[in-house]
């Protein structure tokens, strides 16, 4: 049985290395386009150094902007379990692993390449403390029996350090259903080292995929716009050529009297052919031309227009925005102006639906990561629970005034303060917990509606003791108004 397990492990590692090498060229190309290392635009074979320098400067990389737009809208700020109030115990491991900052690395890598990976391991210092590590797709392979149905892979190989040649082997970690292996990588083969049980019910590697089809193929943003990025660079080269060679007006003059070139003694100078030498006239914006010859004619060659190049570049950028569902005004700042909040929300409707789709996919992956953290910490129930959810930060374009107005209407309906504040932009879970604790300490209430009712009751009791104090009607006694059953203006009189 041991020999069979060894053969199966060797075969799996070989297959994983083959798949990593197979996808390496494609993923390296994605990385180069993200960093702006694009192929040079087309140019003539006999192009001079000036033309080649213009080609280098024509690279206009907007791919990072297309990736940053959804990445900036994705931020996990909490984790909820139905059996725990507030963030459960495993959330502290999210904080201790600095995932508030590192989660954006996972989101950005997955959006760029189509997938990224996160592994959960036991800390070497304390076996009860989970360690969350993030891994790029170019160095990771995970094999699934059914990539659409299975949350966890059968096995996964993560290259920690690539081989640098003879005498400098690389390092990798291999996970299967039960064990974790240390693997030494050489140029042509590998060697399996230490084997330990990882203590998980399945391979502890989680894949993050923003979009997938029914064949299990993952898609990123970069590959969909590579050709349009090349087209954009070519158009910028054409624009720069037009600006450099024909973008300025050229002054002309015919019939100018030439000025002889004189030596230090004031004598005319002659060339090797015996002909006198003349000073070439300088025609630039700082020079005034004067000619004693009445036959001299001055003129100007007008600059070539560049509006058509600008319109073509704007069209390509709009196509890239359409393909990636990015609002055009994120890149073309002059396309929208003086829009109302409703009009701006309509312009970003497709982008908002895209973000919702990505959150559903990434949310399932982060939930599995946190469940594995609970298991490492010894919380079996925290791992088995399946209806937990991560809380995403509200990155919408609603103003604070709009959120407060909506929150006031919700409190009139008796919605608890914790839920109302979770809808306010900029409020973190720590802020919500602090507000809740302050309300409970001050009045022993959980909602603004209860607080209002408590103040009304307190004032009415005071009125019963003192006839000079008028009583205030409660929400159920107030006549209906356009603002709801209880007029918020009474809250200022209840004190």
C-alpha positions as CSV (number, residue, x, y, z in Angstrom):
1,X,0.0,0.0,0.0
2,X,2.9,2.4,0.8
3,X,4.5,1.7,-2.6
4,X,1.2,2.5,-4.3
5,X,0.8,5.7,-2.4
6,X,4.3,6.8,-3.4
7,X,3.6,6.1,-7.0
8,X,0.4,8.0,-7.0
9,X,2.0,11.0,-5.3
10,X,4.9,11.0,-7.8
11,X,2.3,10.9,-10.7
12,X,0.3,13.7,-9.2
13,X,3.3,15.9,-8.7
14,X,4.5,15.2,-12.3
15,X,1.1,16.1,-13.6
16,X,1.0,19.3,-11.5
17,X,4.4,20.4,-12.8
18,X,3.4,19.7,-16.4
19,X,0.3,21.8,-16.0
20,X,2.2,24.7,-14.4
21,X,4.7,24.7,-17.2
22,X,1.9,24.5,-19.8
23,X,0.2,27.6,-18.4
24,X,3.4,29.5,-17.7
25,X,3.8,31.3,-21.0
26,X,0.1,32.4,-21.0
27,X,0.3,33.7,-17.4
28,X,3.7,35.3,-17.9
29,X,2.2,37.2,-20.9
30,X,-0.6,38.4,-18.6
31,X,1.9,39.6,-16.0
32,X,3.9,41.5,-18.7
33,X,0.8,43.3,-19.9
34,X,-0.2,44.3,-16.4
35,X,3.3,45.7,-15.8
36,X,3.3,47.6,-19.2
37,X,5.9,45.4,-20.8
38,X,4.1,45.2,-24.1
39,X,5.4,44.3,-27.6
40,X,6.5,47.4,-29.5
41,X,4.0,48.8,-32.0
42,X,4.6,48.1,-35.7
43,X,7.2,50.3,-37.4
44,X,9.1,50.3,-40.7
45,X,12.2,48.1,-40.9
46,X,14.4,51.1,-41.7
47,X,13.1,53.2,-38.9
48,X,15.6,55.6,-37.4
49,X,16.5,56.0,-33.8
50,X,14.1,59.0,-33.4
51,X,11.2,56.8,-34.7
52,X,12.1,54.0,-32.4
53,X,12.1,56.3,-29.4
54,X,8.6,57.5,-30.3
55,X,7.5,53.8,-30.4
56,X,8.9,53.2,-26.9
57,X,7.0,56.3,-25.6
58,X,3.7,55.3,-27.3
59,X,3.0,52.4,-24.8
60,X,-0.1,53.6,-23.0
61,X,-1.1,50.9,-20.5
62,X,-4.6,51.2,-19.1
63,X,-5.0,47.5,-18.2
64,X,-4.1,48.2,-14.5
65,X,-7.0,50.7,-14.4
66,X,-9.4,48.0,-15.7
67,X,-8.3,45.6,-12.9
68,X,-8.2,48.2,-10.1
69,X,-11.8,49.3,-10.7
70,X,-13.4,46.0,-9.5
71,X,-10.5,45.3,-7.0
72,X,-11.2,48.6,-5.2
73,X,-14.9,47.6,-4.9
74,X,-14.0,44.3,-3.1
75,X,-13.2,44.3,0.6
76,X,-14.2,41.8,3.2
77,X,-14.8,43.5,6.6
78,X,-16.6,40.9,8.6
79,X,-17.7,37.2,9.0
80,X,-21.1,36.1,10.4
81,X,-22.2,32.8,11.8
82,X,-25.9,32.2,12.9
83,X,-24.8,30.8,16.2
84,X,-22.5,33.7,17.2
85,X,-23.3,37.4,17.7
86,X,-20.8,39.6,16.0
87,X,-17.6,38.3,14.4
88,X,-16.8,34.7,15.6
89,X,-13.5,33.6,17.1
90,X,-11.9,32.7,13.7
91,X,-12.1,36.3,12.6
92,X,-9.2,37.1,14.9
93,X,-7.0,34.8,12.7
94,X,-8.0,36.9,9.7
95,X,-6.7,39.9,11.5
96,X,-3.5,38.2,12.8
97,X,-2.7,37.1,9.2
98,X,-3.0,40.7,8.0
99,X,-5.8,39.7,5.5
100,X,-7.3,43.2,5.6
101,X,-4.4,44.2,3.4
102,X,-3.5,40.9,1.7
103,X,-7.0,40.1,0.5
104,X,-6.6,42.7,-2.2
105,X,-3.6,40.8,-3.5
106,X,-5.8,37.7,-4.0
107,X,-8.6,39.6,-5.6
108,X,-6.3,41.5,-8.0
109,X,-4.4,38.3,-9.0
110,X,-7.6,36.4,-9.6
111,X,-9.0,39.2,-11.7
112,X,-5.8,39.5,-13.8
113,X,-5.1,35.8,-14.4
114,X,-8.6,34.2,-13.9
115,X,-7.7,32.5,-10.7
116,X,-5.6,32.7,-7.5
117,X,-5.1,30.4,-4.5
118,X,-5.1,30.6,-0.7
119,X,-3.8,27.8,1.6
120,X,-4.5,27.3,5.3
121,X,-1.8,25.6,7.4
122,X,-0.9,25.0,11.0
123,X,1.6,27.5,12.3
124,X,5.0,26.1,13.1
125,X,5.0,27.9,16.4
126,X,1.5,26.8,17.5
127,X,-0.4,23.9,15.9
128,X,-3.7,25.5,17.1
129,X,-3.1,28.7,15.2
130,X,-4.0,28.8,11.5
131,X,-1.6,30.4,9.0
132,X,-3.2,31.8,5.8
133,X,-0.9,32.1,2.7
134,X,-1.7,33.5,-0.7
135,X,-0.3,32.1,-4.0
136,X,-0.2,33.2,-7.6
137,X,-1.7,31.1,-10.4
138,X,1.7,31.0,-12.3
139,X,3.2,28.9,-9.5
140,X,0.2,26.9,-8.4
141,X,-1.9,24.0,-9.7
142,X,-4.9,22.4,-8.2
143,X,-6.6,19.4,-9.6
144,X,-10.4,19.0,-9.2
145,X,-12.6,16.0,-9.8
146,X,-15.4,18.3,-10.7
147,X,-14.3,22.0,-10.8
148,X,-17.9,23.2,-10.9
149,X,-19.2,21.2,-7.9
150,X,-16.2,20.5,-5.7
151,X,-15.2,23.3,-3.3
152,X,-11.8,21.8,-2.5
153,X,-9.3,20.2,-5.0
154,X,-8.1,16.6,-4.9
155,X,-4.5,17.8,-4.6
156,X,-2.5,20.9,-5.2
157,X,1.2,21.8,-5.8
158,X,2.5,25.2,-4.8
159,X,6.0,26.3,-5.9
160,X,7.5,28.3,-3.1
161,X,10.8,29.0,-4.9
162,X,11.8,28.1,-8.4
163,X,15.0,26.2,-9.2
164,X,17.9,28.5,-10.3
165,X,20.0,25.7,-11.8
166,X,22.5,23.1,-10.6
167,X,23.3,23.5,-7.0
168,X,20.3,25.8,-6.3
169,X,17.2,23.6,-6.2
170,X,13.7,25.0,-5.8
171,X,11.1,24.3,-3.1
172,X,7.5,23.3,-3.4
173,X,4.7,22.1,-1.2
174,X,2.3,19.4,-2.2
175,X,-1.1,18.8,-0.6
176,X,-3.3,15.8,-1.0
177,X,-6.4,14.6,0.9
178,X,-4.5,13.8,4.1
179,X,-0.8,14.8,3.9
180,X,1.5,17.7,3.2
181,X,4.8,17.0,1.4
182,X,8.0,19.0,1.1
183,X,9.3,18.8,-2.5
184,X,12.7,19.7,-3.8
185,X,12.7,20.8,-7.4
186,X,15.6,20.4,-9.8
187,X,15.8,21.4,-13.4
188,X,14.6,18.0,-14.7
189,X,13.2,16.1,-11.8
190,X,12.0,16.4,-8.2
191,X,12.5,14.7,-4.8
192,X,9.8,14.2,-2.2
193,X,11.0,15.1,1.3
194,X,9.2,15.4,4.7
195,X,5.7,14.1,4.9
196,X,3.3,15.3,7.6
197,X,-0.5,15.1,8.2
198,X,-2.2,18.4,7.6
199,X,-5.2,17.5,9.8
200,X,-7.9,18.7,7.3
201,X,-10.7,16.6,5.9
202,X,-9.6,17.6,2.4
203,X,-6.8,19.4,0.5
204,X,-6.5,22.8,2.4
205,X,-6.1,24.9,-0.8
206,X,-8.9,27.2,-1.9
207,X,-9.3,28.6,-5.4
208,X,-10.6,32.1,-6.2
209,X,-12.2,32.4,-9.6
210,X,-14.1,35.6,-10.8
211,X,-15.7,33.9,-13.8
212,X,-16.0,30.3,-14.9
213,X,-17.9,28.4,-17.7
214,X,-19.5,25.0,-17.6
215,X,-16.3,23.4,-18.8
216,X,-14.4,24.6,-15.7
217,X,-12.4,27.2,-17.6
218,X,-11.6,30.4,-15.7
219,X,-11.4,33.8,-17.3
220,X,-9.5,36.9,-16.2
221,X,-9.7,40.5,-17.4
222,X,-6.3,40.9,-19.1
223,X,-6.7,38.2,-21.7
224,X,-9.9,39.7,-23.0
225,X,-8.3,43.1,-23.8
226,X,-4.8,42.2,-25.0
227,X,-5.5,42.8,-28.6
228,X,-7.3,46.0,-27.9
229,X,-4.3,47.2,-25.8
230,X,-2.0,46.5,-28.7
231,X,-4.3,48.5,-31.0
232,X,-4.3,51.3,-28.5
233,X,-0.5,51.4,-28.4
234,X,-0.4,51.5,-32.3
235,X,-2.9,54.4,-32.3
236,X,-0.8,56.3,-29.8
237,X,2.3,55.9,-32.0
238,X,0.3,57.3,-34.9
239,X,-0.7,60.2,-32.8
240,X,2.8,60.9,-31.6
241,X,4.2,60.8,-35.1
242,X,1.5,63.2,-36.3
243,X,2.2,65.5,-33.4
244,X,6.0,65.3,-33.7
245,X,6.3,65.8,-37.5
246,X,3.2,67.7,-38.5
247,X,1.7,68.9,-35.3
248,X,3.3,72.4,-35.6
249,X,2.9,75.2,-38.1
250,X,6.0,75.5,-40.4
251,X,7.2,79.0,-41.6
252,X,8.4,79.2,-45.1
253,X,10.3,81.9,-47.1
254,X,11.4,82.1,-50.7
255,X,13.7,84.7,-52.3
256,X,15.7,85.5,-49.1
257,X,19.0,87.2,-49.8
258,X,21.7,84.9,-48.5
259,X,24.2,86.2,-45.9
260,X,27.8,85.5,-46.6
261,X,29.9,83.7,-44.0
262,X,32.8,85.9,-42.9
263,X,36.1,85.0,-41.1
264,X,37.5,86.9,-38.1
265,X,39.0,89.6,-40.4
266,X,35.7,90.1,-42.2
267,X,36.7,88.4,-45.4
268,X,34.3,86.1,-47.2
269,X,34.8,82.4,-46.7
270,X,34.9,79.8,-49.5
271,X,34.3,76.1,-49.6
272,X,36.5,73.4,-51.1
273,X,34.8,73.9,-54.5
274,X,35.7,77.6,-54.4
275,X,32.1,78.7,-53.9
276,X,31.3,81.3,-51.2
277,X,29.7,80.0,-48.0
278,X,26.5,81.3,-46.7
279,X,24.7,81.3,-43.3
280,X,21.6,79.2,-43.4
281,X,18.5,81.2,-42.3
282,X,17.0,80.2,-39.0
283,X,13.2,80.0,-39.2
284,X,11.6,79.4,-35.8
285,X,9.0,81.1,-33.6
286,X,11.6,83.2,-31.9
287,X,13.1,84.7,-35.2
288,X,11.8,87.7,-37.1
289,X,12.6,87.5,-40.8
290,X,13.5,90.6,-42.8
291,X,14.4,90.7,-46.4
292,X,15.6,93.6,-48.6
293,X,14.5,91.7,-51.7
294,X,11.0,92.8,-52.7
295,X,10.5,89.4,-54.4
296,X,10.7,87.6,-51.1
297,X,7.6,85.7,-50.2
298,X,6.8,84.5,-46.6
299,X,4.3,81.7,-45.9
300,X,3.1,79.1,-43.3
301,X,2.3,75.4,-43.6
302,X,-0.5,74.8,-41.2
303,X,-0.3,72.0,-38.6
304,X,-2.0,68.7,-39.3
305,X,-5.2,68.1,-37.2
306,X,-5.0,65.3,-34.6
307,X,-8.7,65.2,-33.6
308,X,-9.3,62.0,-35.6
309,X,-6.5,60.2,-33.8
310,X,-8.0,61.3,-30.4
311,X,-11.5,60.1,-31.4
312,X,-10.1,56.7,-32.5
313,X,-8.2,56.3,-29.2
314,X,-11.3,57.2,-27.3
315,X,-13.3,54.6,-29.2
316,X,-10.8,51.8,-28.4
317,X,-10.9,52.8,-24.7
318,X,-14.7,52.7,-24.7
319,X,-14.6,49.2,-26.3
320,X,-12.2,48.0,-23.6
321,X,-14.6,49.4,-21.0
322,X,-17.5,47.6,-22.6
323,X,-15.7,44.3,-22.7
324,X,-14.7,44.5,-19.0
325,X,-18.0,46.2,-17.9
326,X,-16.0,49.1,-16.5
327,X,-17.9,52.5,-16.5
328,X,-16.2,54.7,-19.2
329,X,-16.1,57.7,-16.9
330,X,-13.6,55.8,-14.7
331,X,-11.1,56.2,-17.5
332,X,-12.5,59.0,-19.7
333,X,-13.1,61.7,-17.1
334,X,-14.7,64.1,-19.6
335,X,-17.5,61.7,-20.8
336,X,-19.9,62.5,-17.9
337,X,-20.5,65.7,-16.0
338,X,-23.1,67.2,-13.7
339,X,-24.9,63.9,-13.2
340,X,-27.4,63.3,-10.5
341,X,-27.0,60.4,-8.1
342,X,-29.6,58.4,-9.9
343,X,-28.0,59.0,-13.3
344,X,-24.6,58.0,-12.0
345,X,-26.1,54.8,-10.5
346,X,-27.6,54.0,-13.8
347,X,-24.3,54.5,-15.6
348,X,-22.7,52.0,-13.2
349,X,-25.5,49.4,-13.2
350,X,-23.6,46.9,-15.3
351,X,-20.5,47.3,-13.2
352,X,-22.5,46.9,-10.0
353,X,-23.9,43.6,-11.3
354,X,-20.4,42.4,-12.2
355,X,-19.2,43.2,-8.7
356,X,-22.1,41.2,-7.2
357,X,-21.2,38.2,-9.3
358,X,-17.6,38.4,-8.2
359,X,-18.6,38.8,-4.6
360,X,-20.7,35.6,-4.7
361,X,-17.8,33.6,-6.1
362,X,-15.1,35.1,-3.9
363,X,-17.4,35.0,-0.8
364,X,-17.8,31.3,-1.0
365,X,-14.0,30.9,-1.2
366,X,-13.3,33.2,1.8
367,X,-16.0,31.4,3.8
368,X,-14.2,28.1,3.2
369,X,-10.9,29.7,4.2
370,X,-12.4,30.9,7.5
371,X,-14.0,27.5,8.1
372,X,-10.6,25.9,7.7
373,X,-9.2,28.4,10.2
374,X,-11.9,27.4,12.7
375,X,-11.0,23.7,12.2
376,X,-7.3,24.4,12.8
377,X,-8.2,26.3,16.0
378,X,-10.2,23.3,17.2
379,X,-13.7,24.6,16.5
380,X,-15.3,21.6,14.8
381,X,-18.7,23.3,14.8
382,X,-17.2,26.4,13.1
383,X,-16.0,24.2,10.3
384,X,-19.1,22.2,9.8
385,X,-21.5,25.2,9.7
386,X,-22.4,26.0,6.1
387,X,-24.6,29.0,6.3
388,X,-22.0,31.5,7.5
389,X,-21.3,34.5,5.3
390,X,-18.6,37.1,4.9
391,X,-19.6,40.7,5.1
392,X,-18.5,42.9,2.2
393,X,-17.7,46.6,2.7
394,X,-20.2,49.0,1.0
395,X,-18.2,50.6,-1.8
396,X,-21.2,52.2,-3.5
397,X,-21.5,55.8,-4.7
398,X,-24.2,56.7,-2.1
399,X,-23.5,59.8,-0.1
400,X,-23.5,59.9,3.6
401,X,-26.6,62.1,3.6
402,X,-28.5,59.5,1.5
403,X,-27.5,56.7,3.8
404,X,-28.5,58.6,7.0
405,X,-31.9,59.5,5.5
406,X,-32.5,55.9,4.6
407,X,-31.4,54.8,8.0
408,X,-33.8,57.2,9.7
409,X,-36.7,55.7,7.9
410,X,-35.5,52.2,8.8
411,X,-35.4,53.2,12.5
412,X,-39.0,54.4,12.3
413,X,-39.8,50.9,11.2
414,X,-38.1,49.4,14.3
415,X,-35.0,48.1,12.5
416,X,-32.2,47.5,15.0
417,X,-29.3,50.0,15.0
418,X,-26.7,47.4,14.2
419,X,-28.4,46.6,10.8
420,X,-29.0,50.3,10.0
421,X,-25.4,51.3,10.7
422,X,-24.1,48.4,8.5
423,X,-25.6,50.2,5.5
424,X,-23.8,53.5,6.3
425,X,-20.7,54.0,4.0
426,X,-17.5,54.1,6.0
427,X,-18.8,52.3,9.1
428,X,-16.7,49.2,9.9
429,X,-17.9,46.4,12.1
430,X,-15.7,47.8,14.9
431,X,-17.6,51.1,14.7
432,X,-21.0,49.3,14.7
433,X,-20.0,47.3,17.8
434,X,-18.8,50.4,19.6
435,X,-22.1,52.3,18.8
436,X,-24.1,49.3,20.0
437,X,-22.1,49.1,23.3
438,X,-22.6,52.8,23.9
439,X,-26.3,52.6,23.4
440,X,-26.6,49.6,25.7
441,X,-24.6,51.3,28.4
442,X,-26.6,54.6,28.2
443,X,-30.1,53.4,27.7
444,X,-30.1,49.6,27.6
445,X,-31.6,49.7,24.1
446,X,-30.7,48.3,20.7
447,X,-32.4,50.6,18.3
448,X,-33.2,54.3,17.9
449,X,-36.9,53.5,17.9
450,X,-36.6,52.0,21.3
451,X,-34.6,54.9,22.5
452,X,-37.2,57.3,21.3
453,X,-39.9,55.3,23.0
454,X,-37.9,55.3,26.3
455,X,-37.5,59.1,26.2
456,X,-41.3,59.5,25.6
457,X,-42.1,57.3,28.5
458,X,-39.6,59.1,30.7
459,X,-41.1,62.5,29.8
460,X,-44.7,61.3,30.4
461,X,-43.7,60.0,33.8
462,X,-42.2,63.4,34.5
463,X,-45.5,65.1,33.3
464,X,-47.5,62.9,35.7
465,X,-45.4,64.1,38.6
466,X,-45.4,67.7,37.5
467,X,-48.6,69.2,36.0
468,X,-46.5,72.0,34.3
469,X,-44.8,69.5,32.0
470,X,-46.9,68.5,28.9
471,X,-47.1,64.9,28.0
472,X,-45.8,63.6,24.6
473,X,-47.7,61.1,22.6
474,X,-45.9,57.9,21.7
475,X,-45.5,56.6,18.1
476,X,-48.8,54.7,18.2
477,X,-50.7,57.8,19.2
478,X,-49.3,60.2,16.7
479,X,-51.5,61.0,13.7
480,X,-50.0,59.6,10.4
481,X,-47.8,62.0,8.5
482,X,-45.9,61.9,5.3
483,X,-42.8,60.9,7.2
484,X,-44.2,57.8,8.9
485,X,-46.1,56.8,12.0
486,X,-43.7,58.7,14.3
487,X,-42.5,62.2,13.5
488,X,-38.7,62.3,14.1
489,X,-39.0,66.0,15.1
490,X,-40.6,64.8,18.4
491,X,-37.3,63.3,19.4
492,X,-35.9,66.8,20.0
493,X,-38.8,67.6,22.4
494,X,-38.6,64.4,24.3
495,X,-35.7,65.6,26.4
